[in-house]
């Protein structure tokens, strides 16, 4: 795989409404919920210059053609010479909000506008006057398109060639572009076909990304994994012709770093379920079963590019879960890295096995915090749906990570790990079994299993992104079909919090 550079969409700051571009974007707020006097929509910040070009009649013109300010509603008009740009696009921000909700409204509006403007050469957005970072991130991600496996591309569907943003300084645009680039990296990895992204190529690509960003890299191949006792990774991977890997990428945080954070991500490049074979329906979506690994690889690279003063090490186990004559099977007992034995009752609960190895290894670095993310359980979708991640772990860190996820626009919800569930994982022949014999609390039981491998006293969090990491529906806001890049922005927000507050 080629190492990506910046996203296809270039972003820069400093342009004004009279700049020569192909289109201009303005924001429109819907009336407040308590508006009982017939008040209509209102132009958002940044639109004054555009309004002046229309002699103050812009709002009237937009409402005449049906613009209401409803979230993500897009209305497009020819400017008929009022602006140098031939096209004006107004996008709804919904009702006025504050804080994270306001930022998310801008991201979604920018994404909706970017999809409408696909194939456009250059666009000026005034949404940056509301929230510069949100406007940049939403525009880049909303226009995302994955074309690697296409033999030809549709120019009319291509992302906007370049974006300009009013009222945004260069530093804000640069930072936002790097954040969007990291999400694009994660999306690209998830969307790459599983015959192309196997453990070996995934590892090589992660190392290339890391080396380009100045990270310290390490790879254990199949022989090294067996030699060092990584029983979970080798057990899951031995059914495939594509042998497993374990990759470690470290950003040292620079001289000001005082805290160390371990990131762990599940890297199952394709999951058939193994001998406990999945049903055919939906199996193609299991190309996304390395979404957690993609996110932590992208995040540690982003930490280096932003020069965050915190040491970050990503430990990423990679394997392909296949049925074959060499595959592990129900009833097998695997010895994890560190010595714990696990009775395998279901080979489709493979992610927790490779994560157990990685968690133990990551903890050997004596981090201050450990955060792991994975497309771990179908039970997450049942409990929380397709857009909300379940966060488990140490109470304080769990709540901290969940709060960052919600504030970042990547919905997250704190979930418990009741002690009584541990008994459900008691094994007849080993230290623990990988699943229970009952059908309830599947998401929580997976968290309870992982907890067994976290050293006592180490603050940790597990983010189950089975639903949020992959969009099987149509595009919405800045979320396109396929890989979403969740939870890159959650992890970044947490790392920045650690860098600032410990």
Secondary structure, DSSP 8 states (H G I E B T S, - for coil): -----S-SSEEEE---TTS--SEEEEEEEE--TT--S----EE-TT-HHHHHHTTT-HHHHHHHTT----TT-EEEEE-TTSSSSSEEEEEEEEE---HHHHHHHHHHHHHHHHHHTTT-SEEEESGGGT-HHHHHHHHHHHT----TT-SS--GGGS--SEEEETT--HHHHHHHHHHHHHHHHHHHHHHS-TTTS-HHHHHHHHHHHHHHTT-EEEEE-HHHHHHTT-HHHHHHHTTSSS--EEEEEEE---TT---EEEEEEEEEEEE--TTS---STTGGGGGGTTHHHHHHHHHHHHHHHTT-SSEEEEEEEEEEE--STTS--TT-EEE-TTS-EEE-S-TT--HHHHHHHHHHHHHTT--SEEEEEE---HHHHHHH-SS-EEEEESHHHHHHHHHHHHHTTS-EEE----GGGGGGG--SSSSEESS-SSSS-HHHHHHHHHHTTS-TT-EEEEEE-TTTTEE-S--BTTB-SEE--TTHHHHHHHHHHHHHH-
